[in-house]
Amino acid sequence: MSGRERRLVRVEGVVQGVGFRPFVYALANRLGVTGQVRNDSSGVLLDVEADPDTLARFIAAVRAQAPPLAVVEKVESTVADPVGWPAFAIVASQTQAQRNTLVSADSATCADCLAELDDPADRRYQYPFVNCTNCGPRFTIVKDVPYDRPFTTMAKFPICARCETEYHDPADRRFHAQPVCCPDCGPRLDLLDSAGQPLAGPSLPTAAEMLRAGAVLAIKGIGGYHLAVLATDEPAVATLRSRKHREDKPFAVMVATVDDAREWCSLDAAARKLLSGWRRPIVLCDRREGTALAKSVAPGNRQLGLMLAYTPLHHLLLRAVGGPIVLTSGNTSDEPIAYEDADALARLGTIADAFLTHDRPIHIRTDDSVARSVGGRPMMIRRSRGYVPEPLTLRPETPQPLLACGAEQKNTFCLAKGRHAFVSHHIGDLENYQTLRSYTEGIAHFGRLFDIEPAVVAHDLHPEYLSTKYAMELENVELVGVQHHHAHIASCLADNGESGPVIGVAFDGTGFGTDGTIWGGEFLLADLVGFTRVGRLAPVAMPGGAAAIKQPWRMAAAYLDAAGIDDFSVLSQRHEGDWSTVVTMARRGINAPLTSSAGRLLDAVAAIVGVREAINYEGQAAVELEQLADRTEKGHYRLAVLDGETLEVQGVDLVRAVADDVRAGVPGPVIAARVHNGLVDLVVRVCGQLRDRTGVDVVALSGGVFQNLLLVEGVVAGLGGAGFRVLTHSRVPPNDGGISFGQAAVAAARLSGRP
């Protein structure tokens, strides 16, 4: 053993379930390194021997040449006494009391597996569950760590002799691939009627035939059930809308390839990369005119949510159907996605004509992720399948394990310890028992996987949020309240690895303010620890409270009255029976809380323009106002900003200008464009005033309103032209789906700043 050195190498990160041990095995044999590698509860542990130069090259390659799905965060090595390892081996995993391992996200089918799927000579030819070390289900089948087959839902499928040979062959692509299976030993496909009884005929071809004939199918995917129809079949899409009780909200469409996607949408390079990457989110893209897509897929919307097939089953089904399919979450409105077979049959039996299902259990439900390209950079709209549970980095680290409970709508939670923040999959709106159950079960599951028992719990200030009530009911924890819009800005800061200070522009629909009113049009001087409100939209009453969110005409009535416009016949005559009552409520503050919300201002404008007087999904009025806007219009409305300790933006100026143009017969698309251009001008002007006061020249944009492409692109360009550095979201959504990450970042910063 003269001249040989032994090192114990600890590798942390996403290094289980991604082919890391087979990679290390091959690397060691190529370089002549002996020893062993194992999974444990903290990641991967290597015990290796070679001459010092070879070991140095080996350890450098472990980090630099890791498999594509791996994320190597830390490599630490210590010298030990040589023992004379004769060869290199993969050995059994170890479970430790303290668990720090990370779990890989689910991955789209790789090119090698697709080639097998298409090869008539291969034993996995057209097998809808083909997978390997580089692809397939991960997070959604993991019950516990370390990531080994007994701790996954594949444990119920005893491995056959041929698969076991592949599993133990270092030269095979399935070497230590935990979900390895084949038609002899793996999951099986079934086609059932709406009552759960088997249907005659081969499952997949029969399902494809049903889709072509106009049927609605429930399809079991990686993270839950989807509902599917042929995307070019207008009656079928309309039927799905009716049965699902989803009146207007756009459906996502799945296609087989990027070339297929180009038939329906125009794609920039960033969108193509998002679509074809292994994460496979739904990507919002500009629609092409004159296609055969059913009008009911995305009514009144210039964009389409596209995704590429990401499981072998999807690939096979799309080929058999021969066209695009609508693929939307398997639920009715406001419920979480169904993922358990019996529950799916019970909840979807009145929607679907048949169920294309299988017997591999899903352990944790996970919706599809949604993203878009903004300025050539991805922006998450919903972060879920393909991204979760990969951790985000907290700077500063949290000195105590913590839970951030998130918001009420688009809820996610976040568990964190040290530098790792584990933002959950999309939970949804905490409005019913099913969603709340998904929330509490998800927190428990993440706590087990990542060995986090929170000592600190961060929550929103709104006392009626179910997430806040959940926090308040926990025992033996320290509670940290975080104001909603501060959490938005902190989320943007943490998303960009910064700590502030910044001028934070937080525009959204609803958030509980420190003064007890509803905020949502805020300019904050903020860092991770705290904030000062330095600007706002002037408050206006919300007549009827929550009713004003669902009925934008109420916000129009309140704003028109505040603007001194007594009669706006276009609206007031249509709501003649309620108009005066609503105006009186607003004037007297009867069930009419004050709001500074930019979302509610956009709602009012949308109703005045005639876009939308009542909504069927959150933010619909503002979304349709954006879709209406004439992109060539350069004019804008100017909103006055009153000086003072807190700058106050006069939203009534926007309403007066819009009302005047509507009365003058100016086309709606022109008015909608001037509204957006006016808000862009406003943000740039206010940030300029605040820079003069504070010297801060960095701006962070957050809140659901900044999902609006016209606004975010206009504001980024305008601020950039004015000499600002602008931070936007990329890894977590600007909407309430990013709130939990912001809460965690604030709590960590406050905790780490203590003496």
C-alpha positions in Angstrom: 0.0 0.0 0.0 3.1 2.2 -0.3 2.2 5.5 -2.0 -1.5 4.9 -1.7 -3.8 7.3 0.1 -7.3 6.6 1.5 -10.0 9.2 1.7 -13.6 9.2 3.1 -15.6 11.5 0.7 -19.0 12.9 1.7 -21.1 14.1 -1.2 -24.3 16.1 -0.5 -27.0 17.4 -2.8 -29.4 15.7 -5.1 -27.3 12.6 -5.4 -29.8 9.7 -4.8 -32.0 8.3 -7.5 -30.1 10.1 -10.2 -27.5 7.4 -11.2 -24.8 8.9 -8.9 -23.5 5.6 -7.5 -23.2 3.9 -10.9 -21.5 7.1 -12.2 -19.0 6.9 -9.3 -18.5 3.1 -9.9 -17.6 3.7 -13.6 -15.4 6.6 -12.8 -13.5 4.7 -10.2 -12.9 1.8 -12.5 -11.8 4.1 -15.3 -9.2 5.8 -13.0 -8.1 2.7 -11.1 -9.6 3.8 -7.8 -10.6 1.1 -5.3 -13.0 1.2 -2.4 -16.8 1.5 -2.1 -19.7 3.8 -2.4 -23.0 3.8 -0.5 -26.2 5.8 0.0 -26.9 7.0 3.5 -29.3 9.4 5.1 -27.1 12.3 4.4 -26.3 11.7 0.7 -23.5 9.5 -0.7 -20.4 8.3 1.2 -17.3 7.2 -0.7 -14.4 5.2 0.9 -11.7 5.3 -1.8 -8.0 4.5 -2.2 -5.4 5.4 -4.9 -2.3 7.4 -5.3 -2.8 11.0 -4.3 -2.8 12.5 -7.8 -5.4 9.9 -9.0 -7.6 10.6 -5.9 -7.4 14.3 -6.6 -8.6 13.8 -10.2 -11.2 11.4 -9.0 -12.7 13.8 -6.4 -12.6 16.7 -8.9 -14.5 14.6 -11.5 -17.1 13.5 -8.9 -18.2 17.2 -8.8 -17.5 18.2 -12.4 -18.8 15.2 -14.3 -21.9 14.2 -12.2 -25.0 12.8 -14.0 -27.4 15.3 -15.6 -30.1 14.9 -13.0 -27.6 15.3 -10.1 -27.0 18.5 -8.2 -23.7 18.3 -6.2 -23.8 20.9 -3.5 -20.9 19.9 -1.3 -17.9 17.5 -1.5 -15.9 17.0 1.6 -13.0 14.5 2.1 -10.9 13.4 5.0 -7.7 11.3 5.1 -7.9 7.9 6.7 -5.5 4.9 7.1 -5.4 2.7 4.0 -7.0 -0.7 4.3 -6.1 -2.1 0.9 -9.4 -2.2 -0.9 -8.9 -4.8 -3.7 -11.6 -3.4 -6.1 -14.5 -0.9 -6.2 -18.0 -1.9 -5.1 -21.4 -0.4 -4.5 -22.5 -1.5 -1.0 -25.8 -1.5 0.9 -27.3 1.7 2.0 -27.2 2.9 5.7 -29.8 4.7 7.6 -28.6 7.2 10.2 -30.4 9.0 13.0 -29.8 12.4 11.4 -31.1 12.6 7.8 -29.8 15.2 5.4 -30.3 13.5 2.0 -32.0 15.3 -0.9 -34.6 13.7 -3.1 -34.7 14.1 -6.9 -37.7 15.5 -8.7 -39.6 13.3 -11.2 -37.9 13.4 -14.7 -39.3 13.1 -18.2 -38.5 9.9 -20.2 -34.9 10.0 -21.5 -33.9 9.5 -25.2 -32.5 6.0 -24.5 -35.7 4.8 -22.9 -37.7 6.3 -25.8 -35.5 4.4 -28.3 -36.3 1.1 -26.4 -40.0 2.1 -26.4 -39.9 2.2 -30.2 -37.7 -0.9 -30.8 -39.8 -4.0 -31.7 -36.8 -6.2 -30.8 -36.5 -4.7 -27.3 -38.3 -6.5 -24.4 -39.7 -3.2 -23.2 -41.2 -2.3 -26.7 -44.3 -0.2 -26.1 -44.1 -0.8 -22.4 -45.7 2.3 -20.8 -43.5 2.2 -17.6 -40.0 2.0 -19.1 -37.5 4.0 -17.1 -33.8 3.9 -16.1 -31.3 5.6 -13.9 -31.6 8.9 -15.9 -35.4 9.2 -16.0 -38.8 8.3 -14.5 -40.7 8.8 -11.3 -38.8 9.9 -8.2 -40.4 12.2 -5.7 -43.9 11.0 -6.3 -43.0 7.4 -5.4 -40.6 8.0 -2.5 -41.9 7.1 0.9 -38.7 7.5 2.9 -34.9 7.8 2.5 -32.4 6.6 1.7 -33.7 6.3 -1.9 -33.9 2.5 -2.3 -36.7 0.4 -3.8 -38.1 -0.8 -0.4 -38.8 2.8 0.5 -40.7 3.5 -2.7 -44.1 2.5 -4.1 -42.3 0.1 -6.4 -41.7 -2.2 -3.4 -44.9 -4.0 -4.2 -43.4 -5.3 -7.5 -40.9 -8.1 -7.0 -38.1 -7.6 -9.5 -37.7 -10.4 -12.1 -34.5 -12.2 -12.9 -33.7 -10.2 -16.1 -34.3 -6.8 -14.4 -32.3 -7.9 -11.4 -29.4 -8.8 -13.8 -29.6 -5.3 -15.2 -29.8 -3.7 -11.8 -26.6 -5.4 -10.7 -24.6 -4.9 -13.9 -22.3 -1.9 -13.7 -22.2 -1.6 -17.5 -26.0 -1.4 -17.7 -28.0 1.9 -17.8 -30.3 0.5 -15.1 -27.5 -0.3 -12.7 -29.0 0.5 -9.3 -32.1 2.1 -10.9 -34.7 1.7 -8.1 -37.9 1.8 -10.3 -36.5 -0.7 -12.8 -39.2 -2.9 -14.2 -40.4 -4.6 -17.4 -43.7 -6.2 -18.7 -42.9 -9.3 -16.7 -42.5 -7.7 -13.3 -43.7 -4.1 -13.4 -46.9 -2.1 -13.3 -49.7 -2.9 -15.7 -52.1 -0.7 -17.6 -55.9 -1.0 -17.2 -58.9 0.7 -18.9 -61.9 1.0 -16.7 -65.4 2.4 -17.2 -66.7 5.3 -15.0 -67.8 2.8 -12.4 -64.4 1.2 -12.2 -65.2 -2.0 -14.2 -62.7 -3.3 -16.8 -63.4 -2.4 -20.5 -62.9 -4.9 -23.3 -60.0 -4.6 -25.7 -56.3 -3.6 -25.4 -56.2 -0.7 -22.9 -54.1 1.9 -24.7 -55.5 1.5 -28.3 -59.0 1.5 -27.0 -58.4 4.6 -24.9 -57.0 6.4 -28.0 -60.0 5.3 -30.0 -62.3 6.7 -27.3 -60.5 10.1 -27.4 -60.8 10.3 -31.1 -64.5 9.6 -30.8 -65.0 12.5 -28.4 -64.8 10.8 -25.0 -63.4 12.4 -21.8 -60.7 10.2 -20.2 -59.1 10.2 -16.8 -55.5 9.3 -17.1 -53.2 8.4 -14.2 -49.9 10.1 -14.6 -46.8 10.5 -12.4 -48.3 12.8 -9.8 -52.0 12.3 -10.1 -54.9 11.9 -12.5 -55.5 14.2 -15.5 -58.6 14.7 -17.5 -58.1 14.5 -21.3 -60.0 15.1 -24.5 -58.9 15.6 -28.1 -57.8 19.2 -28.3 -59.2 19.8 -31.8 -62.7 18.5 -30.9 -64.8 21.5 -29.8 -67.8 19.5 -28.5 -65.5 17.3 -26.4 -63.7 20.3 -24.9 -67.0 22.0 -24.2 -68.2 18.8 -22.5 -65.1 18.7 -20.3 -65.6 22.3 -19.3 -69.2 21.6 -18.4 -68.5 18.5 -16.4 -65.5 19.9 -14.6 -67.3 23.2 -13.8 -64.5 25.2 -15.3 -66.2 27.9 -17.3 -63.3 30.0 -18.8 -59.9 29.2 -17.3 -57.6 28.0 -20.1 -56.8 24.3 -20.4 -53.3 23.0 -21.0 -52.5 21.0 -24.2 -50.0 18.2 -24.5 -48.1 17.5 -27.8 -45.5 14.9 -28.6 -42.6 17.0 -29.9 -41.2 20.6 -30.2 -42.1 20.5 -33.9 -45.7 19.7 -33.0 -45.6 22.6 -30.5 -44.6 24.9 -33.3 -47.8 24.1 -35.2 -49.8 25.7 -32.4 -47.6 28.4 -31.0 -44.6 30.6 -31.8 -41.7 29.7 -29.6 -38.5 31.6 -28.7 -35.3 29.8 -27.6 -36.2 30.0 -23.9 -39.6 28.5 -24.4 -38.2 25.7 -26.5 -35.6 25.0 -23.8 -38.3 24.9 -21.1 -40.6 22.7 -23.2 -38.0 20.1 -24.1 -36.0 20.0 -20.8 -36.3 17.0 -18.5 -38.6 18.9 -16.1 -41.3 19.4 -18.7 -43.5 22.1 -17.3 -46.5 23.6 -19.0 -45.1 26.6 -20.9 -47.3 29.6 -21.7 -46.6 30.5 -25.4 -48.1 32.9 -28.0 -50.8 31.1 -30.0 -50.7 31.0 -33.8 -53.8 32.2 -35.6 -56.0 30.0 -37.7 -55.1 26.6 -36.2 -57.6 23.7 -35.8 -57.4 24.0 -32.0 -60.9 24.0 -30.4 -62.0 27.5 -29.4 -63.0 26.3 -25.9 -59.4 25.3 -25.0 -58.3 28.8 -24.1 -61.2 31.2 -24.8 -60.3 34.9 -25.3 -56.6 34.2 -24.6 -53.7 35.0 -27.0 -51.6 32.4 -25.2 -51.7 28.6 -24.8 -50.3 26.4 -22.1 -48.3 23.7 -23.9 -46.4 20.8 -22.6 -44.5 17.9 -24.1 -45.1 14.2 -23.3 -43.1 13.4 -20.2 -44.0 9.7 -19.5 -43.9 6.7 -21.8 -47.6 6.4 -21.5 -48.1 9.9 -22.8 -45.8 9.2 -25.7 -47.7 6.0 -26.7 -51.1 7.7 -26.3 -50.3 10.7 -28.3 -48.9 8.5 -31.2 -52.1 6.4 -31.1 -54.4 9.5 -31.0 -52.5 11.3 -33.8 -53.0 14.8 -32.5 -52.8 17.1 -29.5 -54.8 16.4 -26.3 -56.1 18.6 -23.6 -54.5 17.5 -20.3 -55.9 19.2 -17.2 -55.7 18.4 -13.5 -58.0 15.6 -12.5 -60.3 17.5 -10.1 -63.4 19.7 -10.1 -62.9 23.4 -9.5 -61.1 24.4 -6.3 -60.2 20.8 -5.3 -56.7 19.2 -5.2 -55.7 16.8 -8.0 -56.9 13.2 -7.4 -54.1 10.7 -7.0 -55.4 7.7 -5.1 -57.3 5.3 -7.3 -60.5 4.9 -5.2 -60.7 8.6 -4.6 -60.2 9.3 -8.4 -63.1 7.0 -9.3 -65.3 8.6 -6.7 -64.5 12.2 -7.6 -64.0 11.9 -11.3 -66.6 9.2 -12.1 -69.2 11.9 -13.2 -66.6 13.7 -15.4 -64.7 10.9 -17.2 -66.2 8.4 -19.5 -63.3 6.0 -18.8 -60.1 5.7 -16.7 -56.8 4.8 -18.2 -55.0 3.8 -15.0 -52.3 1.5 -13.6 -51.3 -0.2 -10.4 -48.2 1.7 -9.4 -49.2 3.8 -6.4 -48.5 7.5 -6.2 -47.3 8.4 -2.7 -47.6 12.2 -3.0 -49.8 14.2 -5.3 -48.0 16.6 -7.6 -49.6 18.9 -10.1 -47.8 20.0 -13.4 -45.6 23.0 -13.1 -46.3 26.1 -15.2 -43.7 28.5 -16.6 -43.2 31.2 -19.2 -40.3 32.9 -20.8 -39.9 36.6 -19.8 -37.0 38.4 -21.6 -35.3 35.1 -22.4 -35.4 34.0 -18.7 -37.8 31.5 -17.2 -40.5 32.7 -14.8 -42.3 30.1 -12.7 -46.1 30.5 -12.5 -46.6 27.2 -10.6 -43.6 25.3 -9.2 -44.4 21.6 -8.8 -43.7 18.4 -10.8 -40.2 18.3 -12.2 -38.9 20.9 -9.7 -40.0 19.8 -6.3 -38.5 18.8 -3.9 -35.2 20.2 -5.1 -34.1 22.7 -2.4 -33.5 26.4 -2.8 -30.7 28.1 -1.0 -31.2 30.3 2.0 -28.8 33.1 2.6 -28.3 33.6 5.5 -28.8 30.0 6.6 -31.4 29.4 9.3 -29.9 28.5 12.6 -33.0 26.6 13.7 -35.3 24.3 11.6 -38.3 26.2 10.5 -41.6 25.9 8.7 -43.1 28.7 6.6 -46.9 28.1 6.2 -47.5 30.2 3.1 -50.6 32.0 2.0 -54.2 31.1 1.5 -54.3 31.0 -2.3 -51.9 29.2 -4.5 -50.5 27.8 -1.3 -47.1 26.2 -0.9 -45.4 25.5 2.4 -41.6 25.6 3.0 -39.6 23.5 5.4 -36.0 24.7 6.0 -32.9 23.8 7.9 -29.4 25.2 7.4 -29.0 26.5 3.9 -31.7 24.3 2.4 -35.3 25.6 1.8 -37.7 22.9 0.6 -40.6 24.7 -1.0 -43.5 22.3 -1.5 -45.4 21.3 -4.6 -48.5 23.3 -5.5 -51.1 22.7 -2.8 -53.8 25.1 -4.1 -56.3 27.4 -2.4 -56.9 26.4 1.2 -60.7 26.6 1.0 -61.9 23.0 1.6 -61.2 19.9 3.6 -59.5 18.1 0.7 -57.0 20.9 0.1 -56.3 21.4 3.8 -55.7 17.6 4.2 -53.2 17.7 1.3 -51.5 20.6 3.0 -51.1 18.9 6.4 -50.1 15.6 4.9 -47.5 17.3 2.7 -45.9 19.1 5.7 -45.7 15.7 7.5 -44.2 14.0 4.5 -41.6 16.7 3.9 -40.7 16.6 7.6 -40.1 12.9 7.5 -38.1 13.0 4.2 -35.8 15.8 5.2 -35.8 15.1 9.0 -37.1 18.6 9.9 -39.0 19.2 13.1 -39.6 22.9 13.1 -38.7 25.0 16.1 -39.8 28.2 14.4 -42.9 28.7 12.3 -43.4 31.7 10.0 -46.9 32.7 8.9 -48.9 35.4 7.3 -50.4 38.2 9.4 -54.0 37.5 8.2 -55.8 36.0 11.2 -58.4 34.2 9.0 -56.0 32.4 6.6 -56.2 28.7 7.3 -52.4 28.6 7.0 -52.1 31.1 9.8 -54.6 29.2 11.9 -52.6 26.0 11.4 -49.5 27.9 12.6 -51.3 29.2 15.7 -52.4 25.7 16.7 -48.9 24.3 16.8 -47.3 23.8 20.2 -43.8 24.4 21.4 -42.7 26.5 18.5 -41.7 30.1 18.1 -44.0 32.0 15.8 -42.8 34.6 13.3 -45.4 36.8 11.6 -44.4 38.1 8.2 -46.4 40.7 6.4 -47.7 39.4 3.0 -46.1 41.9 0.7 -42.8 41.9 2.6 -42.8 38.1 2.0 -43.3 38.8 -1.7 -40.3 41.1 -1.9 -38.2 38.8 0.4 -39.1 35.9 -2.0 -37.8 37.9 -4.9 -34.6 38.8 -3.0 -34.0 35.2 -2.0 -34.8 34.0 -5.5 -31.9 36.1 -6.7 -29.6 35.3 -3.8 -29.7 38.9 -2.5 -30.5 40.4 0.9 -31.3 44.1 0.0 -32.0 46.8 0.6 -34.3 47.3 -2.4 -37.2 49.3 -3.5 -39.8 46.6 -3.5 -42.8 46.9 -5.8 -45.5 44.4 -4.6 -48.6 44.5 -6.8 -51.3 41.8 -6.2 -54.9 41.3 -5.3 -55.1 40.9 -1.6 -52.8 41.0 1.4 -53.3 41.8 5.1 -51.6 45.1 5.9 -50.0 46.1 9.2 -52.7 48.8 9.6 -55.6 46.3 9.3 -56.5 47.3 5.7 -56.1 45.2 2.6 -52.9 46.1 0.8 -51.8 45.2 -2.8 -50.3 48.3 -4.5 -47.2 48.7 -2.4 -43.8 50.4 -2.7 -41.6 49.1 0.1 -38.1 50.0 1.2 -37.1 46.4 2.2 -34.5 43.9 3.1 -34.8 40.4 4.3 -35.3 41.5 7.9 -37.9 44.2 7.6 -39.5 46.9 5.5 -40.9 50.4 5.5 -44.0 51.3 3.4 -42.8 54.2 1.3 -45.6 54.3 -1.3 -49.0 52.9 -2.0 -52.1 53.2 -4.2 -54.6 55.5 -2.5 -57.1 53.2 -0.6 -60.6 52.7 -2.0 -63.5 50.7 -0.5 -64.2 47.1 -1.5 -68.1 47.0 -1.3 -69.1 43.6 -0.2 -65.6 42.5 0.7 -64.9 39.2 -1.0 -67.9 39.7 -3.3 -66.0 42.6 -4.9 -63.2 40.2 -5.9 -65.7 37.9 -7.7 -67.7 40.8 -9.1 -65.4 43.5 -10.5 -68.3 45.8 -11.4 -68.5 46.5 -7.6 -64.9 47.8 -7.7 -65.8 49.8 -10.7 -68.7 51.4 -8.8 -66.5 52.2 -5.9 -63.8 53.7 -8.0 -66.2 55.7 -10.3 -67.8 57.2 -7.2 -64.4 58.0 -5.7 -63.5 59.7 -9.0 -66.6 61.9 -8.8 -68.4 60.2 -11.7 -72.0 59.9 -10.5 -73.4 57.9 -13.4 -71.7 55.6 -15.7 -74.7 54.3 -17.7 -72.8 51.4 -19.4 -72.4 49.7 -16.0 -74.9 51.3 -13.7 -77.9 50.5 -15.9 -76.9 46.8 -16.1 -76.7 46.7 -12.3 -79.5 49.1 -11.7 -81.0 47.2 -8.8 -77.7 47.0 -6.8 -75.7 50.0 -8.0 -76.9 52.6 -5.5 -76.7 50.1 -2.6 -73.1 49.2 -3.5 -72.1 52.9 -3.8 -73.7 53.6 -0.5 -71.8 50.7 1.1 -68.5 52.1 -0.3 -69.2 55.6 0.9 -70.2 54.6 4.5 -67.7 51.7 4.9 -70.5 49.2 5.5 -69.0 45.7 4.7 -66.5 47.6 2.5 -62.9 47.3 3.8 -60.4 49.7 2.3 -57.9 48.3 -0.2 -54.8 49.7 -1.9 -54.7 46.7 -4.3 -53.4 47.1 -7.8 -55.4 43.9 -8.7 -58.6 45.5 -7.6 -57.8 48.7 -9.6 -57.3 46.5 -12.7 -60.6 44.7 -12.0 -62.4 48.1 -11.9 -60.8 49.2 -15.2 -61.7 45.9 -16.8 -65.4 46.3 -15.8 -65.5 49.9 -17.0 -63.9 48.9 -20.4 -66.5 46.1 -20.7 -64.1 43.2 -20.5 -65.4 41.4 -17.4 -68.0 42.2 -14.8 -67.9 38.9 -12.9 -65.1 36.3 -12.8 -65.0 32.6 -12.9 -61.4 32.2 -11.8 -58.9 34.3 -9.8 -57.5 37.3 -11.7 -59.7 36.6 -14.8 -60.6 40.3 -15.3 -57.0 41.5 -15.3 -55.9 38.6 -17.5 -58.5 39.4 -20.1 -57.6 43.1 -20.0 -54.0 42.2 -20.7 -55.1 39.9 -23.6 -57.3 42.7 -25.1 -54.4 45.3 -25.1 -53.2 46.6 -28.5 -49.4 45.9 -28.4 -48.8 48.7 -30.9 -50.4 51.5 -28.9 -47.8 53.8 -27.3 -50.1 56.2 -25.4 -50.5 56.0 -21.7 -52.7 57.4 -18.9 -50.9 59.4 -16.2 -51.6 58.9 -12.5 -50.8 61.6 -10.1 -48.5 60.8 -7.1 -49.1 62.9 -4.0 -46.0 63.8 -2.0 -45.7 62.9 1.7 -43.9 60.6 4.1 -45.6 57.8 2.1 -46.2 58.6 -1.6 -49.8 58.1 -2.6 -50.7 57.1 -6.1 -54.1 58.3 -7.3 -55.8 55.4 -8.9 -58.9 57.5 -9.5 -56.9 59.3 -12.2 -56.7 56.1 -14.2 -60.4 55.5 -13.8 -61.3 59.0 -14.9 -59.2 58.7 -18.0 -60.6 55.3 -18.9 -64.2 56.4 -18.4 -63.6 59.5 -20.6 -62.2 57.3 -23.4 -65.0 54.8 -23.1 -67.5 57.6 -23.4 -65.6 59.0 -26.4 -65.8 55.7 -28.2 -62.0 54.9 -28.1 -61.6 51.2 -28.9 -61.1 48.8 -26.0 -57.7 47.4 -27.1 -56.3 51.0 -27.2 -57.7 51.8 -23.7 -56.3 48.5 -22.3 -52.9 49.3 -23.8 -52.9 52.8 -22.3 -53.8 51.4 -18.9 -50.8 49.0 -19.0 -48.5 51.7 -20.3 -49.7 54.1 -17.6 -48.9 51.7 -14.9 -45.5 51.1 -16.3 -44.9 54.9 -16.4 -46.2 55.1 -12.8 -43.8 52.4 -11.4 -40.8 54.0 -13.1 -41.7 57.5 -11.9 -42.3 56.4 -8.3 -39.1 54.3 -8.1 -37.3 57.4 -9.4 -38.7 59.5 -6.6 -37.8 56.9 -4.0 -34.3 56.6 -5.4 -33.9 60.3 -4.9 -35.0 60.0 -1.3 -33.1 56.8 -0.3 -30.2 56.4 -2.7 -31.4 52.8 -3.4 -31.1 51.9 -7.1 -32.2 48.3 -7.0 -35.8 47.4 -7.6 -37.5 44.0 -6.8 -40.8 43.2 -8.6 -43.2 40.7 -7.0 -46.8 39.8 -6.6 -49.3 38.2 -8.9 -49.8 41.3 -11.0 -46.2 40.9 -12.2 -47.2 37.7 -14.0 -48.7 40.1 -16.6 -46.2 40.1 -19.5 -47.1 43.6 -20.6 -46.4 45.0 -17.2 -43.3 43.1 -16.2 -41.6 43.5 -19.5 -42.5 47.2 -19.7 -41.5 47.9 -16.1 -38.2 46.0 -16.5 -37.4 48.0 -19.7 -38.4 51.3 -18.2 -36.5 50.9 -15.0 -33.4 49.6 -16.8 -33.5 52.7 -19.0 -33.7 54.8 -15.9 -30.5 53.3 -14.5 -32.0 50.8 -12.1 -30.9 47.2 -11.5 -34.1 45.1 -11.6 -34.8 41.8 -9.8 -37.6 39.5 -11.0 -38.6 36.0 -10.2 -37.2 32.9 -11.9 -37.1 29.9 -9.5 -40.3 30.6 -7.5 -43.5 32.3 -8.7 -44.1 36.0 -8.2 -47.7 35.0 -7.1 -48.6 33.6 -3.7 -46.9 30.3 -4.6 -43.7 32.1 -3.7 -44.9 33.5 -0.4 -43.7 30.5 1.8 -40.1 30.9 0.4 -40.2 34.6 1.3 -41.5 33.9 4.8 -38.7 31.4 5.3 -36.1 33.9 4.1 -37.4 36.6 6.5 -37.5 34.2 9.4 -34.0 32.9 8.7 -32.6 36.4 8.4 -34.2 37.5 11.7 -33.0 34.4 13.5 -29.5 34.6 12.2 -29.3 38.3 13.2 -29.9 37.6 16.8 -27.0 38.1 19.3 
